[in-house]
Amino acid sequence: MEARPEVENTPAARRGFSGAQVALIVLVFIGVTIGATLWVARTYFFPQPFQPVQLSAQEDARLNAKLRRLDIGVAEPDAGDADSDWLRPEPYSEAGASREVRLSERELNGLLARDPQLAERVAVDLSRDLASARVLIPVDPDFPLLGGRTLRVAAGLQLAMQADRIAITLRGVSIMGIPVPSAWLGGLKNRDLVAEFGGDPGFWRSLADGIEDLRITDGQLVMQLRE
C-alpha cells in the first residue's frame, strides 16, 4: 500500500487568519457600525435644516413684481406705504388684467425662505406634472418615543389637465423615508382628489371650476385662471 505524502506544515499551507488580522477585522467592523449608527441617528432623528434658497437681486425684484400683481403685500425698503398707495378711489376694471400666474421653483422656495418658520423646514420641487415637498416637523418633547426629535416628511401631488379639467392626484406620503400605506391615507393614494370630491359643491369643485389651464414643467408652474 502506497504511503500518502505528508502535507508540508508551512505558513503558506495553513489556512485561517492570524490574531492580528482578526483584531483588525473586528476594529474595522466596530468602526463601520459606529459610523452607520451615527449616520442613521443624524439623518433620521436629528436631520439638518434645509438650506434656504437665496434669490439674486434680479430674481427677488421679479418675484416682488409678481406678488404686487397678485395684491400680496411686499415689504421693500424706501418703498413707502404700499397699502396706502393702492387705497385710492378709482372705478373697477378688469381691462388689461392678466389671469396667468407663473412661478418658478426657485421663486416658490425663495418665498418660503422669507418666513422664518418655514425657511429651514420646507423645500418644494417642481418636475413634469408633479409638485413635491419635503418638510421637517419637530415633535413635541412630551410625545412618546419620538418626543424632541424631528420627523422627515415627503409628499407628492400630480397636477395636470385631463379632459379640460384640472386633476390633482396624491402620489404618496412618506415619513422617515417609509411610504405611508394607502389605507392610512384614507385610500386616497393615486386617486384624483378633484374627481373624488369635486362632484358636489365645495372647495374642490370651486377650485377646478376656477382654473382654465395648469402646467408644471421642470422648475416652473403656470396657471391660467378662468373669467
C-alpha positions in Angstrom: 0.0 0.0 0.0 1.4 3.3 -1.1 2.0 5.8 1.7 0.4 9.3 1.4 2.9 12.1 1.2 2.9 14.3 4.2 1.4 17.8 3.8 4.1 20.4 4.4 3.2 22.4 7.6 4.2 25.9 6.5 2.5 29.3 6.8 1.5 29.2 3.2 -0.1 25.8 3.7 -2.1 26.7 6.8 -5.5 28.3 6.4 -7.2 31.0 8.6 -6.4 34.4 10.0 -3.8 35.4 12.4 -4.6 37.0 15.7 -3.6 40.4 14.4 -5.8 40.0 11.3 -8.8 39.0 13.4 -8.3 42.0 15.7 -8.1 44.4 12.7 -11.3 43.0 11.2 -13.1 43.4 14.5 -11.9 47.0 14.8 -13.0 47.8 11.2 -16.4 46.2 11.8 -16.8 48.2 15.0 -15.8 51.5 13.2 -18.3 50.8 10.4 -21.1 50.0 12.8 -20.5 53.2 14.9 -20.3 55.3 11.7 -23.5 53.8 10.3 -25.3 54.3 13.7 -24.2 58.0 13.8 -25.3 58.5 10.2 -28.8 57.0 10.8 -29.2 59.0 14.0 -28.2 62.2 12.3 -30.2 61.6 9.2 -33.4 60.2 10.7 -33.6 61.6 14.2 -31.6 64.8 14.0 -31.7 65.9 10.4 -30.0 69.1 9.4 -32.2 72.1 8.5 -32.7 72.8 4.8 -30.6 75.4 3.2 -32.9 78.3 2.3 -32.9 79.5 -1.3 -31.2 82.8 -1.7 -32.6 84.7 -4.7 -30.4 87.1 -6.6 -31.3 90.8 -6.6 -32.8 90.4 -10.1 -34.8 87.3 -9.1 -36.0 89.0 -5.9 -37.2 92.0 -7.8 -39.0 89.8 -10.4 -40.8 87.9 -7.6 -41.8 91.1 -5.8 -43.4 92.3 -9.1 -45.4 89.1 -9.4 -46.6 89.4 -5.8 -47.6 93.0 -6.2 -49.6 92.0 -9.3 -51.4 89.4 -7.1 -52.1 92.2 -4.5 -49.8 90.5 -1.9 -48.0 93.0 0.2 -44.3 93.1 -0.3 -42.1 94.9 2.3 -39.4 96.8 0.5 -37.1 99.5 1.9 -37.9 103.1 1.0 -41.0 101.9 -0.8 -43.4 103.9 1.3 -46.7 102.6 2.5 -47.8 100.3 -0.4 -51.3 99.8 1.0 -51.9 103.5 1.3 -50.7 104.0 -2.3 -53.1 101.3 -3.6 -56.0 102.6 -1.5 -57.2 105.3 -3.8 -60.7 105.9 -5.3 -61.0 104.6 -8.9 -63.6 102.6 -10.9 -63.2 98.8 -11.0 -62.0 97.4 -14.3 -60.5 94.1 -15.5 -59.2 95.6 -18.7 -55.6 94.6 -19.3 -55.5 92.4 -16.2 -53.5 89.2 -16.6 -55.1 85.9 -15.4 -51.9 84.0 -15.6 -49.9 83.0 -12.5 -46.3 81.9 -13.3 -43.8 81.0 -10.5 -40.5 79.2 -10.7 -39.3 76.6 -8.3 -36.6 79.0 -7.1 -39.3 81.7 -6.6 -41.5 79.4 -4.5 -38.6 78.3 -2.3 -37.4 81.9 -2.1 -40.9 82.9 -1.0 -40.9 80.2 1.7 -37.4 81.4 2.8 -39.0 84.8 3.7 -40.9 83.1 6.5 -38.6 82.3 9.5 -40.9 79.4 10.5 -40.6 77.8 7.1 -37.2 78.9 5.8 -35.3 75.8 7.1 -38.2 73.4 7.3 -39.9 73.2 3.8 -38.5 72.6 0.4 -40.5 72.4 -2.9 -39.6 70.7 -6.1 -41.3 71.1 -9.4 -40.9 68.4 -12.1 -43.1 67.4 -15.0 -46.8 67.4 -13.8 -45.5 66.8 -10.2 -45.2 69.1 -7.2 -43.2 67.6 -4.4 -42.5 68.9 -0.9 -40.1 67.9 1.9 -40.9 69.0 5.4 -39.1 68.8 8.7 -41.6 68.6 11.5 -40.4 69.0 15.1 -42.1 66.6 17.6 -43.4 67.9 20.9 -41.0 66.8 23.7 -43.8 65.2 25.6 -44.7 62.9 22.7 -43.9 59.2 23.4 -40.8 57.7 21.8 -40.3 60.4 19.2 -40.5 63.4 21.6 -38.0 66.1 20.9 -36.9 64.6 17.6 -37.6 65.9 14.1 -39.7 63.9 11.5 -38.8 64.0 7.8 -42.0 64.0 5.8 -42.2 64.0 2.0 -45.2 64.2 -0.3 -46.0 64.4 -4.0 -49.0 65.8 -5.9 -49.6 65.3 -9.6 -51.2 68.3 -11.1 -52.3 68.2 -14.7 -55.2 68.9 -17.1 -57.4 66.0 -18.1 -60.4 66.5 -20.4 -60.3 70.3 -19.9 -60.4 69.9 -16.1 -57.7 70.0 -13.5 -56.7 66.7 -11.9 -55.0 66.6 -8.6 -53.6 63.2 -7.6 -51.9 62.3 -4.4 -48.9 60.3 -5.3 -48.0 59.5 -1.8 -46.6 60.5 1.6 -43.6 59.1 3.3 -42.3 59.6 6.9 -38.6 59.0 7.7 -38.3 57.5 4.2 -41.0 54.9 4.7 -44.1 55.2 2.4 -47.3 55.6 4.3 -49.8 52.8 3.3 -52.8 54.0 1.2 -55.2 52.7 3.9 -53.7 55.1 6.4 -54.2 58.0 3.9 -57.9 57.2 3.7 -57.4 55.2 0.5 -56.6 58.4 -1.4 -53.2 57.5 -2.8 -53.1 57.6 -6.6 -56.7 58.9 -6.7 -57.8 62.1 -8.4 -59.0 64.3 -5.5 -61.0 66.6 -7.8 -62.8 63.7 -9.4 -63.3 62.2 -5.9 -64.7 65.3 -4.2 -65.5 67.7 -7.0 -68.9 66.4 -7.8 -70.6 68.3 -5.0 -70.4 72.0 -4.3 -67.4 72.8 -2.2 -63.7 73.6 -2.2 -62.6 71.0 -4.8 -65.3 71.9 -7.3 -64.8 75.6 -6.9 -61.0 75.1 -7.3 -61.4 73.1 -10.5 -64.0 75.5 -12.0 -61.8 78.4 -11.4 -58.7 77.1 -13.3 -58.6 77.2 -17.1 -55.2 75.6 -17.5 -52.4 74.3 -15.3 -48.9 73.2 -16.3 -46.0 72.1 -14.3 -42.7 71.6 -16.1 -39.2 71.2 -14.7 -38.9 74.1 -12.4 -41.9 76.1 -13.5 -45.6 76.3 -12.5 -48.0 78.1 -14.9 -51.7 78.5 -14.1 -54.4 80.3 -16.1 -57.5 81.4 -14.3 -61.0 81.5 -15.8 -63.1 84.6 -16.0 
